[in-house]
Amino acid sequence: MTYGQIAAYAGSPRGARQVVRILHSMSSKHDLPWHRVINSKGEIGFKEEGQYNYQQHLLQSEGVLLNDKGKVDLGRYRHHLL
């Protein structure tokens, strides 16, 4: 899912940045699958190489492929809630 999708599902369609903050501060404590959340362009949000590579590794270990520009095909992998 994207940050915006999660925000909208939580009732705050403009709250994508809040989702980022929550995932950053609560993922360890609550074992949240933060690595499955990407931005609306299909990109990993981390700019720091180590964090970027770690998230990429976690996604790929679950079978998610990134293209040569480092993007996830949202048409293929984006989760849609019922």
Backbone as CSV, one residue per row, in Angstrom:
resi,resn,N_x,N_y,N_z,CA_x,CA_y,CA_z,C_x,C_y,C_z
1,MET,0.838,-1.179,0.000,0.000,0.000,0.000,0.885,1.245,0.000
2,THR,0.269,2.342,-0.355,0.985,3.612,-0.276,0.630,4.292,1.043
3,TYR,1.446,5.264,1.419,1.165,6.026,2.635,-0.203,6.687,2.543
4,GLY,-0.518,7.224,1.368,-1.807,7.887,1.166,-2.983,6.932,1.280
5,GLN,-2.834,5.725,0.789,-3.901,4.733,0.912,-4.195,4.434,2.378
6,ILE,-3.143,4.257,3.151,-3.328,3.963,4.565,-3.995,5.131,5.263
7,ALA,-3.553,6.340,4.953,-4.156,7.532,5.557,-5.641,7.627,5.214
8,ALA,-5.976,7.414,3.957,-7.375,7.490,3.533,-8.209,6.420,4.231
9,TYR,-7.672,5.213,4.331,-8.385,4.132,4.994,-8.620,4.455,6.472
10,ALA,-7.669,5.166,7.075,-7.784,5.546,8.483,-8.691,6.758,8.676
11,GLY,-9.214,7.311,7.574,-10.139,8.436,7.673,-9.494,9.798,7.544
12,SER,-8.235,9.833,7.138,-7.530,11.104,6.981,-6.841,11.127,5.613
13,PRO,-7.614,11.364,4.546,-7.071,11.238,3.191,-5.865,12.128,2.885
14,ARG,-5.648,13.150,3.679,-4.486,14.013,3.458,-3.403,13.781,4.512
15,GLY,-3.453,12.646,5.171,-2.558,12.381,6.288,-1.402,11.445,5.999
16,ALA,-0.916,11.421,4.763,0.181,10.508,4.411,1.422,10.748,5.273
17,ARG,1.729,11.991,5.561,2.918,12.277,6.383,2.748,11.777,7.812
18,GLN,1.519,11.792,8.298,1.265,11.236,9.632,1.529,9.737,9.632
19,VAL,1.175,9.069,8.553,1.435,7.633,8.439,2.940,7.378,8.497
20,VAL,3.707,8.201,7.817,5.168,8.067,7.845,5.663,8.166,9.284
21,ARG,5.193,9.176,10.008,5.638,9.373,11.396,5.248,8.193,12.281
22,ILE,4.033,7.724,12.130,3.569,6.594,12.949,4.400,5.347,12.658
23,LEU,4.617,5.050,11.385,5.417,3.880,11.050,6.833,4.001,11.596
24,HIS,7.388,5.196,11.502,8.748,5.413,11.991,8.833,5.201,13.504
25,SER,7.870,5.708,14.233,7.945,5.664,15.691,7.367,4.401,16.320
26,MET,6.485,3.693,15.618,5.781,2.576,16.245,6.076,1.200,15.635
27,SER,6.799,1.132,14.542,7.013,-0.150,13.860,7.712,-1.182,14.735
28,SER,8.748,-0.783,15.424,9.481,-1.732,16.261,8.622,-2.227,17.413
29,LYS,7.984,-1.302,18.074,7.185,-1.639,19.257,6.023,-2.568,18.917
30,HIS,5.388,-2.344,17.768,4.183,-3.094,17.415,4.396,-4.060,16.251
31,ASP,5.635,-4.249,15.839,5.978,-5.175,14.758,5.152,-4.904,13.491
32,LEU,5.096,-3.644,13.097,4.336,-3.248,11.907,5.130,-3.575,10.639
33,PRO,4.472,-4.014,9.589,5.164,-4.331,8.330,5.461,-3.063,7.519
34,TRP,6.250,-2.177,8.086,6.564,-0.882,7.496,7.154,-1.012,6.106
35,HIS,7.891,-2.083,5.851,8.609,-2.229,4.582,7.649,-2.411,3.407
36,ARG,6.395,-2.710,3.673,5.412,-2.904,2.600,4.760,-1.600,2.165
37,VAL,5.125,-0.495,2.782,4.520,0.797,2.471,5.499,1.613,1.634
38,ILE,5.001,2.114,0.506,5.830,2.904,-0.412,5.086,4.174,-0.782
39,ASN,5.751,5.068,-1.488,5.082,6.326,-1.836,4.176,6.154,-3.060
40,SER,3.438,7.188,-3.368,2.427,7.123,-4.426,3.015,6.945,-5.829
41,LYS,4.316,7.137,-5.957,4.989,6.923,-7.246,5.502,5.494,-7.381
42,GLY,5.312,4.693,-6.329,5.814,3.327,-6.337,7.261,3.233,-5.893
43,GLU,7.749,4.274,-5.248,9.152,4.330,-4.843,9.318,4.089,-3.348
44,ILE,10.448,3.539,-2.999,10.840,3.458,-1.601,11.145,4.875,-1.151
45,GLY,10.649,5.235,0.015,10.787,6.616,0.475,12.143,6.983,1.046
46,PHE,12.934,6.007,1.442,14.233,6.308,2.048,15.211,6.841,1.019
47,LYS,15.946,7.856,1.407,16.997,8.396,0.544,18.360,7.844,0.956
48,GLU,18.498,7.511,2.239,19.756,6.962,2.747,19.931,5.559,2.181
49,GLU,21.095,5.294,1.617,21.332,4.058,0.867,21.116,2.792,1.689
50,GLY,21.588,2.772,2.931,21.449,1.580,3.754,19.993,1.239,4.038
51,GLN,19.213,2.237,4.388,17.782,2.018,4.660,17.046,1.630,3.384
52,TYR,17.369,2.302,2.287,16.764,1.988,0.996,17.025,0.527,0.633
53,ASN,18.296,0.123,0.724,18.665,-1.251,0.363,18.000,-2.276,1.263
54,TYR,17.846,-1.949,2.556,17.203,-2.872,3.484,15.727,-3.063,3.117
55,GLN,15.026,-1.963,2.842,13.624,-2.093,2.459,13.498,-2.831,1.128
56,GLN,14.363,-2.528,0.196,14.346,-3.222,-1.093,14.550,-4.724,-0.882
57,HIS,15.489,-5.082,-0.044,15.754,-6.495,0.251,14.513,-7.164,0.854
58,LEU,13.860,-6.502,1.810,12.672,-7.084,2.442,11.545,-7.269,1.430
59,LEU,11.349,-6.285,0.565,10.314,-6.408,-0.464,10.636,-7.564,-1.413
60,GLN,11.868,-7.613,-1.864,12.258,-8.663,-2.804,12.181,-10.049,-2.167
61,SER,12.444,-10.129,-0.872,12.353,-11.430,-0.193,10.906,-11.918,-0.124
62,GLU,9.950,-11.012,-0.316,8.534,-11.376,-0.358,8.024,-11.499,-1.790
63,GLY,8.932,-11.422,-2.749,8.560,-11.608,-4.145,8.167,-10.349,-4.889
64,VAL,8.344,-9.185,-4.273,8.022,-7.915,-4.928,9.222,-7.484,-5.767
65,LEU,8.991,-7.255,-7.039,10.061,-6.848,-7.941,10.063,-5.341,-8.124
66,LEU,11.244,-4.775,-8.211,11.403,-3.362,-8.527,11.985,-3.265,-9.926
67,ASN,11.556,-2.254,-10.681,12.088,-2.106,-12.033,13.484,-1.497,-11.993
68,ASP,14.063,-1.249,-13.147,15.431,-0.735,-13.214,15.583,0.672,-12.655
69,LYS,14.462,1.354,-12.427,14.494,2.685,-11.806,14.164,2.618,-10.316
70,GLY,14.048,1.397,-9.797,13.788,1.218,-8.371,12.340,1.409,-7.963
71,LYS,11.434,1.246,-8.915,10.015,1.445,-8.621,9.270,0.118,-8.593
72,VAL,8.252,0.094,-7.748,7.350,-1.043,-7.662,6.194,-0.786,-8.628
73,ASP,5.802,-1.787,-9.362,4.656,-1.677,-10.267,3.383,-1.676,-9.426
74,LEU,2.829,-0.491,-9.194,1.640,-0.375,-8.347,0.434,-1.084,-8.955
75,GLY,0.379,-1.165,-10.255,-0.712,-1.880,-10.901,-0.703,-3.360,-10.556
76,ARG,0.473,-3.865,-10.308,0.616,-5.287,-9.992,0.601,-5.564,-8.490
77,TYR,1.268,-4.730,-7.717,1.496,-5.037,-6.310,0.661,-4.236,-5.312
78,ARG,0.054,-3.151,-5.731,-0.685,-2.334,-4.768,-1.834,-3.137,-4.172
79,HIS,-1.968,-3.063,-2.871,-3.055,-3.757,-2.179,-4.267,-2.832,-2.150
80,HIS,-5.407,-3.375,-2.479,-6.658,-2.620,-2.433,-7.546,-3.230,-1.367
81,LEU,-8.017,-2.398,-0.483,-8.924,-2.864,0.567,-10.312,-3.042,-0.007
82,LEU,-11.031,-3.956,0.543,-12.409,-4.201,0.091,-13.348,-3.152,0.615
